[in-house]
Amino acid sequence: MSAQSTVKKMIRDNYNMMLLRDYLRREIKEAGFSHFDIQKQPTGTRVSLYVVRPGVVIGRKGSVIRALTEQLEKDFDYKSPQIRVEEIAKPELSPSVMCNRMSSHIERGTAFRRATMWVLRQVMEAGAMGVQITVSGKLRGDRSSFEKHTVGILPRAGHHAQVIVDEDIAHVQTPMGLIGIRIRIAHKENFAPEFSLSDRAGDDLGSGDAAKPDKETSD
């Protein structure tokens, strides 16, 4: 296979993965979808779905999981897909789950800053090393703006950021306009510290750091 063909295949595979992720987020949103893994095997394709409520994905008498299997084979061209459903132990440490929960709060009329503070506390109480939430769009008026709230320790770049930080993005429609939500979570269990770190997880929310967000406003 030529280098050009390899690049085209990588682009096509990444695009299909993006489409599949968007599809799963819509179809099994009520199950608390977090993420998925794909493993190509000689006998077919194994798809592992990680969710909060596995029973919702399986459905009554397996109806939902059968429909998902058919769609994966028909629309995404996966050979003999075999779906495995796994329950995630701590949903609060999944950026995707928390993006969906925050979106739901805002859709029901909760103020975005109050929803942000609720998510910050939930994530840190679940044992995260750090969390950052960025909310952008028409938050209060006609002018676009953003607020960024960070609690705990969150590497921004380098090897540690790639290894221990997960992130996801969601969008929610409000009467003011479209709001974007980006959540980044640093996981303690993936961190191999070269030096000792003080535990600030329980301190930042009470110290007022999260109540003083970075702000920017633009036309």
C-alpha positions as protocol buffer text, in pm:
chain_id: "A"
residue {
  index: 1
  type: MET
  ca { x: 0 y: 0 z: 0 }
}
residue {
  index: 2
  type: SER
  ca { x: 141 y: 339 z: -101 }
}
residue {
  index: 3
  type: ALA
  ca { x: 193 y: 623 z: 144 }
}
residue {
  index: 4
  type: GLN
  ca { x: -88 y: 821 z: -21 }
}
residue {
  index: 5
  type: SER
  ca { x: -329 y: 527 z: 9 }
}
residue {
  index: 6
  type: THR
  ca { x: -234 y: 485 z: 375 }
}
residue {
  index: 7
  type: VAL
  ca { x: -310 y: 851 z: 446 }
}
residue {
  index: 8
  type: LYS
  ca { x: -645 y: 829 z: 266 }
}
residue {
  index: 9
  type: LYS
  ca { x: -737 y: 518 z: 465 }
}
residue {
  index: 10
  type: MET
  ca { x: -646 y: 690 z: 794 }
}
residue {
  index: 11
  type: ILE
  ca { x: -860 y: 992 z: 703 }
}
residue {
  index: 12
  type: ARG
  ca { x: -1152 y: 770 z: 603 }
}
residue {
  index: 13
  type: ASP
  ca { x: -1125 y: 559 z: 921 }
}
residue {
  index: 14
  type: ASN
  ca { x: -1108 y: 867 z: 1144 }
}
residue {
  index: 15
  type: TYR
  ca { x: -1409 y: 1018 z: 968 }
}
residue {
  index: 16
  type: ASN
  ca { x: -1608 y: 696 z: 1014 }
}
residue {
  index: 17
  type: MET
  ca { x: -1515 y: 686 z: 1383 }
}
residue {
  index: 18
  type: MET
  ca { x: -1640 y: 1044 z: 1421 }
}
residue {
  index: 19
  type: LEU
  ca { x: -1968 y: 956 z: 1249 }
}
residue {
  index: 20
  type: LEU
  ca { x: -2008 y: 647 z: 1468 }
}
residue {
  index: 21
  type: ARG
  ca { x: -1945 y: 847 z: 1784 }
}
residue {
  index: 22
  type: ASP
  ca { x: -2207 y: 1106 z: 1686 }
}
residue {
  index: 23
  type: TYR
  ca { x: -2453 y: 827 z: 1602 }
}
residue {
  index: 24
  type: LEU
  ca { x: -2402 y: 649 z: 1936 }
}
residue {
  index: 25
  type: ARG
  ca { x: -2432 y: 973 z: 2131 }
}
residue {
  index: 26
  type: ARG
  ca { x: -2773 y: 1029 z: 1974 }
}
residue {
  index: 27
  type: GLU
  ca { x: -2905 y: 673 z: 1977 }
}
residue {
  index: 28
  type: ILE
  ca { x: -2806 y: 569 z: 2330 }
}
residue {
  index: 29
  type: LYS
  ca { x: -2801 y: 907 z: 2501 }
}
residue {
  index: 30
  type: GLU
  ca { x: -3049 y: 787 z: 2763 }
}
residue {
  index: 31
  type: ALA
  ca { x: -2807 y: 509 z: 2857 }
}
residue {
  index: 32
  type: GLY
  ca { x: -2544 y: 764 z: 2958 }
}
residue {
  index: 33
  type: PHE
  ca { x: -2303 y: 697 z: 2670 }
}
residue {
  index: 34
  type: SER
  ca { x: -1937 y: 756 z: 2759 }
}
residue {
  index: 35
  type: HIS
  ca { x: -1712 y: 611 z: 2486 }
}
residue {
  index: 36
  type: PHE
  ca { x: -1651 y: 308 z: 2268 }
}
residue {
  index: 37
  type: ASP
  ca { x: -1369 y: 81 z: 2147 }
}
residue {
  index: 38
  type: ILE
  ca { x: -1339 y: -98 z: 1812 }
}
residue {
  index: 39
  type: GLN
  ca { x: -1138 y: -418 z: 1769 }
}
residue {
  index: 40
  type: LYS
  ca { x: -1108 y: -582 z: 1427 }
}
residue {
  index: 41
  type: GLN
  ca { x: -1094 y: -962 z: 1457 }
}
residue {
  index: 42
  type: PRO
  ca { x: -1080 y: -1247 z: 1203 }
}
residue {
  index: 43
  type: THR
  ca { x: -1438 y: -1344 z: 1288 }
}
residue {
  index: 44
  type: GLY
  ca { x: -1576 y: -991 z: 1276 }
}
residue {
  index: 45
  type: THR
  ca { x: -1566 y: -658 z: 1458 }
}
residue {
  index: 46
  type: ARG
  ca { x: -1602 y: -630 z: 1833 }
}
residue {
  index: 47
  type: VAL
  ca { x: -1757 y: -304 z: 1950 }
}
residue {
  index: 48
  type: SER
  ca { x: -1737 y: -226 z: 2322 }
}
residue {
  index: 49
  type: LEU
  ca { x: -1981 y: 37 z: 2446 }
}
residue {
  index: 50
  type: TYR
  ca { x: -1918 y: 202 z: 2784 }
}
residue {
  index: 51
  type: VAL
  ca { x: -2233 y: 344 z: 2939 }
}
residue {
  index: 52
  type: VAL
  ca { x: -2394 y: 432 z: 3271 }
}
residue {
  index: 53
  type: ARG
  ca { x: -2703 y: 211 z: 3226 }
}
residue {
  index: 54
  type: PRO
  ca { x: -2628 y: -105 z: 3021 }
}
residue {
  index: 55
  type: GLY
  ca { x: -2988 y: -225 z: 3039 }
}
residue {
  index: 56
  type: VAL
  ca { x: -3102 y: 65 z: 2822 }
}
residue {
  index: 57
  type: VAL
  ca { x: -2859 y: -37 z: 2547 }
}
residue {
  index: 58
  type: ILE
  ca { x: -2967 y: -401 z: 2559 }
}
residue {
  index: 59
  type: GLY
  ca { x: -3337 y: -319 z: 2559 }
}
residue {
  index: 60
  type: ARG
  ca { x: -3631 y: -547 z: 2620 }
}
residue {
  index: 61
  type: LYS
  ca { x: -3544 y: -897 z: 2500 }
}
residue {
  index: 62
  type: GLY
  ca { x: -3235 y: -751 z: 2333 }
}
residue {
  index: 63
  type: SER
  ca { x: -3432 y: -535 z: 2090 }
}
residue {
  index: 64
  type: VAL
  ca { x: -3212 y: -226 z: 2114 }
}
residue {
  index: 65
  type: ILE
  ca { x: -2879 y: -405 z: 2085 }
}
residue {
  index: 66
  type: ARG
  ca { x: -3004 y: -602 z: 1782 }
}
residue {
  index: 67
  type: ALA
  ca { x: -3106 y: -278 z: 1610 }
}
residue {
  index: 68
  type: LEU
  ca { x: -2765 y: -125 z: 1687 }
}
residue {
  index: 69
  type: THR
  ca { x: -2590 y: -432 z: 1546 }
}
residue {
  index: 70
  type: GLU
  ca { x: -2787 y: -407 z: 1222 }
}
residue {
  index: 71
  type: GLN
  ca { x: -2708 y: -35 z: 1187 }
}
residue {
  index: 72
  type: LEU
  ca { x: -2336 y: -88 z: 1247 }
}
residue {
  index: 73
  type: GLU
  ca { x: -2325 y: -348 z: 972 }
}
residue {
  index: 74
  type: LYS
  ca { x: -2548 y: -159 z: 728 }
}
residue {
  index: 75
  type: ASP
  ca { x: -2447 y: 205 z: 771 }
}
residue {
  index: 76
  type: PHE
  ca { x: -2088 y: 175 z: 897 }
}
residue {
  index: 77
  type: ASP
  ca { x: -1979 y: -134 z: 702 }
}
residue {
  index: 78
  type: TYR
  ca { x: -1851 y: -329 z: 1002 }
}
residue {
  index: 79
  type: LYS
  ca { x: -1815 y: -700 z: 931 }
}
residue {
  index: 80
  type: SER
  ca { x: -2024 y: -921 z: 1164 }
}
residue {
  index: 81
  type: PRO
  ca { x: -2029 y: -666 z: 1450 }
}
residue {
  index: 82
  type: GLN
  ca { x: -2043 y: -808 z: 1802 }
}
residue {
  index: 83
  type: ILE
  ca { x: -2150 y: -551 z: 2060 }
}
residue {
  index: 84
  type: ARG
  ca { x: -2036 y: -576 z: 2419 }
}
residue {
  index: 85
  type: VAL
  ca { x: -2187 y: -338 z: 2676 }
}
residue {
  index: 86
  type: GLU
  ca { x: -1979 y: -234 z: 2978 }
}
residue {
  index: 87
  type: GLU
  ca { x: -2095 y: -28 z: 3276 }
}
residue {
  index: 88
  type: ILE
  ca { x: -1859 y: 254 z: 3374 }
}
residue {
  index: 89
  type: ALA
  ca { x: -1773 y: 257 z: 3744 }
}
residue {
  index: 90
  type: LYS
  ca { x: -1760 y: 634 z: 3791 }
}
residue {
  index: 91
  type: PRO
  ca { x: -1975 y: 827 z: 3541 }
}
residue {
  index: 92
  type: GLU
  ca { x: -1865 y: 1157 z: 3698 }
}
residue {
  index: 93
  type: LEU
  ca { x: -1513 y: 1099 z: 3560 }
}
residue {
  index: 94
  type: SER
  ca { x: -1637 y: 1071 z: 3201 }
}
residue {
  index: 95
  type: PRO
  ca { x: -1627 y: 1405 z: 3011 }
}
residue {
  index: 96
  type: SER
  ca { x: -1892 y: 1279 z: 2769 }
}
residue {
  index: 97
  type: VAL
  ca { x: -2135 y: 1182 z: 3046 }
}
residue {
  index: 98
  type: MET
  ca { x: -2082 y: 1509 z: 3230 }
}
residue {
  index: 99
  type: CYS
  ca { x: -2121 y: 1714 z: 2910 }
}
residue {
  index: 100
  type: ASN
  ca { x: -2459 y: 1548 z: 2854 }
}
residue {
  index: 101
  type: ARG
  ca { x: -2566 y: 1601 z: 3215 }
}
residue {
  index: 102
  type: MET
  ca { x: -2467 y: 1966 z: 3206 }
}
residue {
  index: 103
  type: SER
  ca { x: -2648 y: 2013 z: 2874 }
}
residue {
  index: 104
  type: SER
  ca { x: -2962 y: 1859 z: 3022 }
}
residue {
  index: 105
  type: HIS
  ca { x: -2950 y: 2093 z: 3321 }
}
residue {
  index: 106
  type: ILE
  ca { x: -2917 y: 2399 z: 3097 }
}
residue {
  index: 107
  type: GLU
  ca { x: -3197 y: 2276 z: 2866 }
}
residue {
  index: 108
  type: ARG
  ca { x: -3424 y: 2251 z: 3170 }
}
residue {
  index: 109
  type: GLY
  ca { x: -3355 y: 2614 z: 3258 }
}
residue {
  index: 110
  type: THR
  ca { x: -3066 y: 2594 z: 3505 }
}
residue {
  index: 111
  type: ALA
  ca { x: -2831 y: 2892 z: 3479 }
}
residue {
  index: 112
  type: PHE
  ca { x: -2511 y: 2790 z: 3300 }
}
residue {
  index: 113
  type: ARG
  ca { x: -2285 y: 2903 z: 3585 }
}
residue {
  index: 114
  type: ARG
  ca { x: -2485 y: 2710 z: 3843 }
}
residue {
  index: 115
  type: ALA
  ca { x: -2470 y: 2401 z: 3620 }
}
residue {
  index: 116
  type: THR
  ca { x: -2096 y: 2453 z: 3584 }
}
residue {
  index: 117
  type: MET
  ca { x: -2039 y: 2466 z: 3959 }
}
residue {
  index: 118
  type: TRP
  ca { x: -2249 y: 2153 z: 4007 }
}
residue {
  index: 119
  type: VAL
  ca { x: -2041 y: 1960 z: 3753 }
}
residue {
  index: 120
  type: LEU
  ca { x: -1713 y: 2084 z: 3901 }
}
residue {
  index: 121
  type: ARG
  ca { x: -1810 y: 1955 z: 4243 }
}
residue {
  index: 122
  type: GLN
  ca { x: -1941 y: 1622 z: 4111 }
}
residue {
  index: 123
  type: VAL
  ca { x: -1620 y: 1553 z: 3919 }
}
residue {
  index: 124
  type: MET
  ca { x: -1384 y: 1644 z: 4202 }
}
residue {
  index: 125
  type: GLU
  ca { x: -1584 y: 1450 z: 4461 }
}
residue {
  index: 126
  type: ALA
  ca { x: -1555 y: 1145 z: 4233 }
}
residue {
  index: 127
  type: GLY
  ca { x: -1176 y: 1158 z: 4270 }
}
residue {
  index: 128
  type: ALA
  ca { x: -1048 y: 1355 z: 3970 }
}
residue {
  index: 129
  type: MET
  ca { x: -709 y: 1522 z: 3988 }
}
residue {
  index: 130
  type: GLY
  ca { x: -847 y: 1827 z: 3811 }
}
residue {
  index: 131
  type: VAL
  ca { x: -1125 y: 1951 z: 3587 }
}
residue {
  index: 132
  type: GLN
  ca { x: -1174 y: 2242 z: 3350 }
}
residue {
  index: 133
  type: ILE
  ca { x: -1506 y: 2355 z: 3204 }
}
residue {
  index: 134
  type: THR
  ca { x: -1529 y: 2609 z: 2923 }
}
residue {
  index: 135
  type: VAL
  ca { x: -1870 y: 2750 z: 2832 }
}
residue {
  index: 136
  type: SER
  ca { x: -1892 y: 2967 z: 2520 }
}
residue {
  index: 137
  type: GLY
  ca { x: -2156 y: 3135 z: 2308 }
}
residue {
  index: 138
  type: LYS
  ca { x: -2427 y: 3391 z: 2378 }
}
residue {
  index: 139
  type: LEU
  ca { x: -2430 y: 3348 z: 2754 }
}
residue {
  index: 140
  type: ARG
  ca { x: -2612 y: 3665 z: 2859 }
}
residue {
  index: 141
  type: GLY
  ca { x: -2673 y: 3899 z: 2569 }
}
residue {
  index: 142
  type: ASP
  ca { x: -2618 y: 3958 z: 2200 }
}
residue {
  index: 143
  type: ARG
  ca { x: -2240 y: 3945 z: 2230 }
}
residue {
  index: 144
  type: SER
  ca { x: -2058 y: 3613 z: 2229 }
}
residue {
  index: 145
  type: SER
  ca { x: -1838 y: 3537 z: 2528 }
}
residue {
  index: 146
  type: PHE
  ca { x: -1684 y: 3251 z: 2719 }
}
residue {
  index: 147
  type: GLU
  ca { x: -1611 y: 3151 z: 3075 }
}
residue {
  index: 148
  type: LYS
  ca { x: -1346 y: 2901 z: 3181 }
}
residue {
  index: 149
  type: HIS
  ca { x: -1348 y: 2740 z: 3526 }
}
residue {
  index: 150
  type: THR
  ca { x: -1062 y: 2522 z: 3651 }
}
residue {
  index: 151
  type: VAL
  ca { x: -1034 y: 2327 z: 3976 }
}
residue {
  index: 152
  type: GLY
  ca { x: -745 y: 2109 z: 4093 }
}
residue {
  index: 153
  type: ILE
  ca { x: -443 y: 2016 z: 3882 }
}
residue {
  index: 154
  type: LEU
  ca { x: -484 y: 1992 z: 3505 }
}
residue {
  index: 155
  type: PRO
  ca { x: -179 y: 1957 z: 3276 }
}
residue {
  index: 156
  type: ARG
  ca { x: -225 y: 2170 z: 2966 }
}
residue {
  index: 157
  type: ALA
  ca { x: 44 y: 2027 z: 2737 }
}
residue {
  index: 158
  type: GLY
  ca { x: 311 y: 1762 z: 2707 }
}
residue {
  index: 159
  type: HIS
  ca { x: 313 y: 1390 z: 2777 }
}
residue {
  index: 160
  type: HIS
  ca { x: 112 y: 1410 z: 3100 }
}
residue {
  index: 161
  type: ALA
  ca { x: -167 y: 1602 z: 2929 }
}
residue {
  index: 162
  type: GLN
  ca { x: -193 y: 1338 z: 2657 }
}
residue {
  index: 163
  type: VAL
  ca { x: -194 y: 1047 z: 2904 }
}
residue {
  index: 164
  type: ILE
  ca { x: -414 y: 1164 z: 3190 }
}
residue {
  index: 165
  type: VAL
  ca { x: -654 y: 1422 z: 3042 }
}
residue {
  index: 166
  type: ASP
  ca { x: -978 y: 1324 z: 2867 }
}
residue {
  index: 167
  type: GLU
  ca { x: -1211 y: 1578 z: 2712 }
}
residue {
  index: 168
  type: ASP
  ca { x: -1536 y: 1610 z: 2526 }
}
residue {
  index: 169
  type: ILE
  ca { x: -1754 y: 1880 z: 2372 }
}
residue {
  index: 170
  type: ALA
  ca { x: -2131 y: 1923 z: 2363 }
}
residue {
  index: 171
  type: HIS
  ca { x: -2370 y: 2190 z: 2236 }
}
residue {
  index: 172
  type: VAL
  ca { x: -2702 y: 2302 z: 2376 }
}
residue {
  index: 173
  type: GLN
  ca { x: -2964 y: 2533 z: 2227 }
}
residue {
  index: 174
  type: THR
  ca { x: -3098 y: 2802 z: 2462 }
}
residue {
  index: 175
  type: PRO
  ca { x: -3335 y: 3097 z: 2410 }
}
residue {
  index: 176
  type: MET
  ca { x: -3024 y: 3319 z: 2386 }
}
residue {
  index: 177
  type: GLY
  ca { x: -2861 y: 3101 z: 2120 }
}
residue {
  index: 178
  type: LEU
  ca { x: -2624 y: 2806 z: 2088 }
}
residue {
  index: 179
  type: ILE
  ca { x: -2389 y: 2735 z: 2380 }
}
residue {
  index: 180
  type: GLY
  ca { x: -2079 y: 2518 z: 2356 }
}
residue {
  index: 181
  type: ILE
  ca { x: -1957 y: 2314 z: 2654 }
}
residue {
  index: 182
  type: ARG
  ca { x: -1606 y: 2170 z: 2677 }
}
residue {
  index: 183
  type: ILE
  ca { x: -1506 y: 1954 z: 2975 }
}
residue {
  index: 184
  type: ARG
  ca { x: -1149 y: 1834 z: 3042 }
}
residue {
  index: 185
  type: ILE
  ca { x: -1083 y: 1589 z: 3327 }
}
residue {
  index: 186
  type: ALA
  ca { x: -743 y: 1479 z: 3463 }
}
residue {
  index: 187
  type: HIS
  ca { x: -738 y: 1127 z: 3609 }
}
residue {
  index: 188
  type: LYS
  ca { x: -525 y: 1051 z: 3914 }
}
residue {
  index: 189
  type: GLU
  ca { x: -488 y: 682 z: 3835 }
}
residue {
  index: 190
  type: ASN
  ca { x: -310 y: 757 z: 3505 }
}
residue {
  index: 191
  type: PHE
  ca { x: -62 y: 994 z: 3664 }
}
residue {
  index: 192
  type: ALA
  ca { x: 290 y: 875 z: 3751 }
}
residue {
  index: 193
  type: PRO
  ca { x: 424 y: 1177 z: 3944 }
}
residue {
  index: 194
  type: GLU
  ca { x: 794 y: 1255 z: 3945 }
}
residue {
  index: 195
  type: PHE
  ca { x: 731 y: 1456 z: 4259 }
}
residue {
  index: 196
  type: SER
  ca { x: 469 y: 1454 z: 4530 }
}
residue {
  index: 197
  type: LEU
  ca { x: 155 y: 1659 z: 4482 }
}
residue {
  index: 198
  type: SER
  ca { x: -55 y: 1809 z: 4758 }
}
residue {
  index: 199
  type: ASP
  ca { x: -420 y: 1706 z: 4745 }
}
residue {
  index: 200
  type: ARG
  ca { x: -615 y: 2017 z: 4649 }
}
residue {
  index: 201
  type: ALA
  ca { x: -927 y: 1837 z: 4531 }
}
residue {
  index: 202
  type: GLY
  ca { x: -1130 y: 1931 z: 4833 }
}
residue {
  index: 203
  type: ASP
  ca { x: -991 y: 2280 z: 4873 }
}
residue {
  index: 204
  type: ASP
  ca { x: -1038 y: 2460 z: 4541 }
}
residue {
  index: 205
  type: LEU
  ca { x: -1415 y: 2468 z: 4536 }
}
residue {
  index: 206
  type: GLY
  ca { x: -1420 y: 2621 z: 4880 }
}
residue {
  index: 207
  type: SER
  ca { x: -1139 y: 2866 z: 4818 }
}
residue {
  index: 208
  type: GLY
  ca { x: -1325 y: 3065 z: 4551 }
}
residue {
  index: 209
  type: ASP
  ca { x: -1089 y: 2973 z: 4264 }
}
residue {
  index: 210
  type: ALA
  ca { x: -1374 y: 2825 z: 4060 }
}
residue {
  index: 211
  type: ALA
  ca { x: -1591 y: 3129 z: 4127 }
}
residue {
  index: 212
  type: LYS
  ca { x: -1343 y: 3355 z: 3947 }
}
residue {
  index: 213
  type: PRO
  ca { x: -1351 y: 3234 z: 3586 }
}
residue {
  index: 214
  type: ASP
  ca { x: -1149 y: 3353 z: 3291 }
}
residue {
  index: 215
  type: LYS
  ca { x: -1376 y: 3564 z: 3072 }
}
residue {
  index: 216
  type: GLU
  ca { x: -1370 y: 3700 z: 2720 }
}
residue {
  index: 217
  type: THR
  ca { x: -1632 y: 3888 z: 2521 }
}
residue {
  index: 218
  type: SER
  ca { x: -1638 y: 3944 z: 2147 }
}
residue {
  index: 219
  type: ASP
  ca { x: -1875 y: 4094 z: 1897 }
}
